[in-house]
């Protein structure tokens, strides 16, 4: 069975931000090669076509036409807002750090 080179395994470990011992490097040289070989089997599938992946069923969905409607007055829109400042609705901060 083929193995990956030590440098290739260390490159993958560096990308994953992990440190490997010498025993782990030897283990992953074989395991990663097996994984890559399994992924490469996809290339051998006959009749594989990206166009078939779009959708197996064709739907003819009809959407309602866009119509210009009467605008809601901002004072009416703010009547049901739980928290407001001036002409603005206050919402909780939704940021992830």
Secondary structure, 3 states (H helix, E strand, C coil): CCCCCHHHHHHHHHHCCCCCCHHHHHHHHHHHHHHHHHHHHHHHCCCCCHHHHCCCCCCCCCCCCCCCCCCCCHHHHHHCCCCEECCEECCCCCCCC
